[in-house]
């Protein structure tokens, strides 16, 4: 693909369809992000431990099917996976308002929906990451990841801002209808993408267990990929610990309603959008490797401001810290994803993505449990401090790896041969 003007990849119809599908799908996902905990906290009067368990259930899909999902996705056409998982997620979410209206909604129903939605999301995300290099070409990965991160950031602003009033007006269970509609629209838009990947040949269909081992070996034996995965997994443990107690803190300590909580989360979306817009520029300026560890070092300590907030104006000042968190997170993820995709051959893309996701989302599941346990023991305010410290220290695997000075993504004709002695471009 060539990009002769400022529109770049947006000039190409298939990328525009993926871009639009990402927009509506992520809008629905952001509404779910706010409404599921609010259903537990407000509608079902769940305690801190139950809210933490809900976060864990949402992320547990990666632990259950993460590695097999990558091996399976590598055997099929990714576009079909994107379409089918979107439509199935829409149906699963639709069950929540139906259960609420019929009077059968319980916290266990909520757990079941969160788990099923999470499992489907594993397959969707693995296919999504694996499909992008095929759709745009490896030379356009940074631009493609930046543009898709930008639209996800916009929905991170609009989703919570829209969800807050919707929850106040319709109630949290009914507001999930918007999420269900977004997932369905995303699947229909993906249906319009015309570019197909070639089917894997019979010789490429090895045993599932062998495929999983090959993906694990590929990631764990390469210092750059291993560092990105460990950094992400460590960060996510403390991110979810922080986010789980943030919802409880805002609702019960600061006494914000659903609209106010939505505004705080929209501020996080503003940080994400700014990060997506500046990610490519910052990577060129600082270096694609150093930006992965510098981003959490600069932004994560600011999240401790929220623990100092009291009801009133101070919570809005503290919201700057969570916006900075989102800014740094997106900058890091764009650089990280570009490394992972550029260093992985097409035949291993799904397994690489699934291995990375297994560690990353395993951290999310663990963070939910730890958030609920630490929150019950120390309270939500002190748990925010623990989360802020842990997110800051998550930079260590990247800092102690070749990423510390690696300014550009290594280039190779066959990335599968990049091992411990991968060619790098060191910082001057």
C-alpha positions in Angstrom: 0.0 0.0 0.0 1.2 3.5 -0.8 0.1 6.6 1.1 0.9 9.6 -1.1 -1.2 12.1 0.8 -2.1 13.0 4.4 -5.0 10.6 4.5 -2.5 7.7 4.2 -4.1 4.4 4.9 -7.6 6.0 5.1 -7.5 6.3 1.3 -7.9 2.5 1.1 -11.5 1.2 1.3 -10.7 -2.0 3.3 -8.7 -0.1 5.9 -11.6 2.4 6.1 -14.0 -0.4 6.8 -11.7 -1.9 9.5 -11.3 1.7 10.9 -15.1 2.1 11.1 -15.6 -1.3 12.5 -13.1 -0.5 15.2 -14.8 2.7 16.0 -18.3 1.3 16.6 -17.0 -1.9 18.2 -14.8 0.0 20.6 -17.6 2.4 21.5 -19.7 -0.6 22.5 -16.7 -2.0 24.5 -16.2 1.3 26.4 -19.8 1.4 27.4 -19.5 -2.2 28.7 -16.3 -1.2 30.6 -18.4 1.3 32.7 -21.7 -0.5 32.8 -20.7 -4.0 34.0 -19.0 -2.7 37.3 -21.9 -0.3 37.8 -24.4 -3.1 37.4 -22.5 -4.9 40.2 -22.0 -1.9 42.4 -25.3 -0.1 42.0 -27.9 -2.6 40.7 -26.7 -5.7 42.6 -25.0 -4.0 45.6 -21.8 -6.0 45.2 -18.9 -5.6 47.7 -15.2 -4.9 46.9 -14.3 -8.6 46.6 -17.2 -9.3 44.2 -16.3 -6.3 42.0 -12.7 -7.5 41.9 -13.9 -11.0 41.0 -16.0 -9.5 38.2 -12.8 -7.9 36.8 -11.0 -11.2 37.0 -13.9 -13.1 35.3 -13.8 -10.5 32.5 -10.1 -11.2 31.8 -10.1 -15.0 32.6 -10.8 -15.9 29.0 -7.1 -15.3 28.1 -6.0 -17.8 30.7 -8.6 -20.4 29.6 -8.2 -20.2 25.8 -5.4 -17.7 25.1 -2.7 -20.1 23.8 -5.0 -22.5 21.9 -6.8 -19.4 20.4 -3.5 -18.3 18.7 -2.7 -21.7 17.3 -6.3 -22.0 16.0 -6.4 -18.5 14.5 -3.2 -19.2 12.6 -5.1 -22.1 10.8 -8.1 -20.0 9.6 -8.9 -16.8 7.9 -8.8 -14.0 10.4 -11.6 -11.9 8.8 -14.1 -14.7 9.4 -13.1 -14.8 13.1 -13.6 -11.0 13.4 -17.1 -11.2 12.0 -18.3 -14.2 13.9 -17.0 -13.1 17.3 -18.4 -9.7 17.0 -21.9 -11.0 16.3 -21.7 -13.6 19.1 -20.6 -10.9 21.6 -23.6 -8.8 20.6 -25.9 -11.7 21.4 -24.2 -12.4 24.8 -24.5 -8.8 25.9 -28.1 -8.7 24.8 -28.9 -11.3 27.5 -28.1 -8.8 30.3 -31.0 -6.4 29.8 -33.3 -9.3 29.0 -32.4 -10.9 32.4 -32.8 -7.6 34.2 -36.3 -7.0 32.7 -37.4 -10.5 33.5 -36.1 -10.3 37.1 -33.6 -13.1 36.9 -30.3 -11.0 36.8 -27.9 -12.0 39.6 -24.2 -11.5 40.1 -23.6 -15.1 38.9 -25.4 -14.2 35.6 -23.1 -11.2 35.4 -20.0 -13.4 35.9 -21.2 -15.8 33.2 -21.7 -13.0 30.7 -18.4 -11.4 31.5 -16.6 -14.8 31.1 -18.3 -15.6 27.8 -17.7 -12.1 26.4 -14.1 -12.3 27.5 -13.5 -15.7 25.8 -15.0 -14.4 22.5 -12.9 -11.2 22.9 -9.7 -13.4 23.0 -10.4 -14.9 19.6 -11.4 -11.4 18.2 -8.2 -9.7 19.5 -5.8 -12.4 18.3 -7.4 -12.3 14.9 -7.4 -8.5 14.8 -3.7 -8.2 15.6 -2.8 -11.0 13.1 -5.0 -9.5 10.3 -3.5 -6.0 10.3 -0.1 -6.8 8.8 -1.8 -8.7 6.0 -4.2 -5.8 5.4 -1.8 -2.9 5.4 1.7 -4.4 4.8 4.5 -4.5 7.4 5.9 -1.1 6.2 2.7 0.6 7.3 2.3 -1.0 10.7 3.2 2.1 12.8 0.8 4.2 10.8 -1.9 1.5 11.0 -1.5 0.9 14.7 -1.5 4.7 15.4 -4.7 5.4 13.4 -6.5 2.5 15.0 -5.3 3.6 18.5 -6.6 7.1 17.7 -10.1 5.9 17.0 -10.0 3.6 20.1 -9.0 6.7 22.1 -11.8 8.8 20.7 -14.3 6.0 21.7 -12.6 6.0 25.1 -13.8 9.6 25.4 -17.2 9.2 23.9 -18.1 5.8 25.4 -17.9 6.7 29.1 -19.3 10.2 28.4 -22.3 8.6 26.7 -22.6 5.7 29.1 -22.9 8.0 32.2 -26.1 9.7 31.1 -27.4 6.4 29.6 -26.9 4.6 32.9 -28.6 7.5 34.8 -31.5 7.5 32.3 -32.1 3.8 31.5 -30.2 2.1 34.3 -26.9 0.2 33.8 -28.5 -3.1 32.5 -30.5 -1.4 29.8 -27.5 0.7 28.8 -25.7 -2.5 27.7 -28.1 -2.5 24.7 -25.8 0.2 23.2 -22.8 -2.1 23.6 -24.7 -5.0 21.9 -25.6 -2.8 19.0 -22.0 -1.6 18.6 -20.7 -5.1 18.4 -23.3 -6.1 15.8 -22.5 -3.1 13.7 -18.7 -3.8 13.9 -19.3 -7.4 12.6 -21.4 -6.1 9.7 -18.8 -3.5 8.7 -16.0 -6.2 8.8 -18.2 -8.3 6.5 -17.6 -5.6 3.9 -13.8 -6.0 3.9 -12.8 -7.6 0.6 -9.2 -8.5 1.1 -8.8 -12.2 2.0 -5.8 -14.0 3.4 -4.7 -17.2 1.7 -5.8 -20.4 3.4 -3.1 -22.3 5.2 -1.9 -25.3 3.4 -2.3 -28.9 4.6 1.4 -29.1 5.4 1.0 -26.1 7.8 -1.6 -27.8 10.0 0.5 -29.4 12.7 -0.8 -30.7 16.0 -2.3 -28.0 18.2 0.0 -28.7 21.1 3.0 -28.5 18.8 1.7 -25.1 17.5 1.3 -23.7 21.0 4.9 -24.8 22.0 6.3 -23.2 18.8 4.6 -19.9 19.6 5.8 -19.9 23.2 9.4 -20.7 22.1 9.3 -18.0 19.5 8.3 -15.2 22.0 10.3 -16.3 25.1 13.6 -16.9 23.3 13.7 -13.4 21.8 14.8 -10.7 24.3 12.8 -7.9 22.6 9.6 -9.8 22.4 10.1 -11.3 25.9 10.6 -7.9 27.4 7.5 -6.4 25.8 5.4 -9.3 27.1 6.8 -9.1 30.6 6.4 -5.3 30.8 2.9 -5.5 29.6 1.9 -8.4 32.0 3.4 -6.6 35.0 1.8 -3.3 34.1 -1.6 -4.9 33.7 -1.6 -6.6 37.1 -1.4 -3.2 38.8 -3.5 -1.4 36.2 -6.5 -3.6 36.9 -5.9 -3.4 40.6 -6.0 0.4 40.2 -9.0 0.5 37.9 -11.1 -1.9 39.9 -10.7 0.2 43.1 -11.0 3.5 41.1 -14.7 2.7 40.3 -15.4 1.8 44.0 -13.4 4.8 45.2 -15.3 7.3 43.0 -18.7 5.8 43.8 -18.3 5.3 47.6 -15.5 7.7 48.8 -16.0 10.6 46.4 -19.8 10.0 46.0 -19.8 10.6 42.3 -22.8 9.4 40.3 -22.7 7.5 37.0 -22.4 10.8 35.1 -19.4 12.0 37.1 -17.7 8.6 36.9 -18.2 8.7 33.1 -16.5 12.1 32.9 -13.5 10.9 34.8 -13.2 7.9 32.4 -13.7 10.3 29.5 -10.6 12.2 30.7 -8.7 8.9 30.4 -10.0 8.7 26.9 -8.6 12.2 26.2 -5.2 11.1 27.3 -5.5 8.0 25.1 -6.4 10.2 22.1 -3.5 12.5 22.6 -1.2 9.6 23.0 -2.4 8.0 19.8 -1.9 11.3 17.9 1.7 11.7 19.2 2.8 8.1 19.4 4.6 7.9 16.1 6.2 11.3 16.6 7.4 10.4 20.1 8.7 7.1 18.9 10.8 8.8 16.2 12.1 11.4 18.7 12.8 9.2 21.7 13.3 5.9 19.9 10.8 3.1 19.6 12.6 1.0 22.2 13.2 3.7 24.9 9.7 5.0 24.6 8.4 1.7 25.9 10.0 2.2 29.3 10.0 6.0 29.4 6.3 6.2 29.0 5.4 4.5 32.3 8.3 6.2 34.1 6.9 9.7 33.3 3.2 9.1 33.5 2.4 6.4 36.0 3.5 8.2 39.2 0.9 10.8 38.5 -1.9 8.3 39.1 -1.2 8.5 42.9 -2.9 12.0 42.8 -6.3 10.3 42.8 -5.6 8.7 46.2 -5.2 12.2 47.6 -8.6 13.4 46.3 -11.6 14.4 48.4 -15.2 15.2 47.4 -15.1 18.4 45.4 -12.7 20.1 43.0 -9.6 18.0 44.0 -11.0 14.9 42.2 -11.0 16.8 38.9 -7.4 17.9 39.4 -6.5 14.2 40.2 -8.2 13.2 37.0 -5.2 14.6 35.2 -3.2 11.7 36.6 -5.4 9.1 35.1 -5.5 11.0 31.8 -1.6 10.9 31.8 -1.8 7.2 32.5 -3.8 6.6 29.4 -1.5 8.9 27.4 1.6 6.9 28.3 -0.2 3.6 27.9 -1.2 4.2 24.3 2.3 5.6 23.4 3.9 2.4 24.9 1.4 0.0 23.2 1.8 1.5 19.7 5.5 1.1 19.9 5.2 -2.3 21.5 2.7 -3.6 18.9 4.9 -2.4 16.0 7.9 -4.4 17.4 5.8 -7.5 17.9 4.2 -7.4 14.5 7.4 -6.5 12.6 9.5 -9.2 14.2 7.0 -12.0 13.6 6.4 -14.0 10.4 2.9 -14.3 9.1 2.6 -18.0 9.9 3.3 -17.3 13.6 1.4 -14.1 14.0 -1.6 -15.6 15.7 0.5 -17.6 18.1 2.8 -14.6 18.9 -0.3 -12.5 19.6 -1.9 -15.2 21.7 1.2 -15.8 23.8 1.6 -12.0 24.4 -2.1 -11.8 25.3 -1.9 -14.8 27.6 0.7 -13.1 29.7 -0.8 -9.6 29.4 -4.4 -10.6 30.1 -3.2 -13.1 32.7 -1.9 -10.0 34.5 -5.3 -8.4 34.1 -7.1 -11.4 35.7 -4.6 -11.5 38.6 -4.9 -7.8 39.0 -8.7 -8.1 39.5 -8.3 -10.7 42.2 -5.5 -8.7 43.9 -7.5 -5.5 43.6 -10.5 -7.0 45.3 -8.3 -8.7 48.1 -6.2 -5.6 48.8 -9.2 -3.3 48.6 -11.0 -5.4 51.2 -8.0 -5.3 53.4 -6.6 -1.8 53.0 -9.6 0.1 51.5 -9.8 1.6 48.0 -7.7 4.7 48.7 -4.5 2.8 49.7 -5.1 0.3 46.9 -4.8 3.1 44.4 -1.4 3.9 45.9 -0.2 0.3 45.5 -1.5 0.3 41.9 0.4 3.5 41.1 3.7 2.2 42.5 3.4 -1.1 40.7 2.5 0.4 37.3 5.6 2.6 37.6 7.9 -0.3 38.4 6.6 -2.3 35.4 9.1 -0.6 33.2 12.0 -2.8 34.6 11.8 -5.7 32.1 12.0 -3.2 29.1 14.7 -1.1 30.8 16.9 -4.2 31.4 16.5 -5.5 27.8 17.9 -4.4 24.4 14.8 -2.0 24.2 16.7 0.4 26.5 18.7 1.7 23.5 17.0 0.2 20.5 15.8 3.2 18.5 14.3 1.4 15.5 12.5 -1.9 14.8 15.1 -4.4 13.6 14.7 -5.3 9.9 15.1 -8.8 8.5 14.0 -10.7 5.4 12.8 -13.6 7.5 11.9 -12.4 11.1 11.6 -15.9 12.4 15.5 -16.1 12.5 15.8 -13.0 14.7 17.2 -14.5 17.9 19.3 -13.2 20.8 21.7 -11.6 18.4 19.1 -9.7 16.4 20.5 -6.7 14.5 19.7 -3.5 16.2 20.2 0.2 15.7 21.6 1.5 19.0 21.0 4.9 20.3 23.8 7.4 19.6 
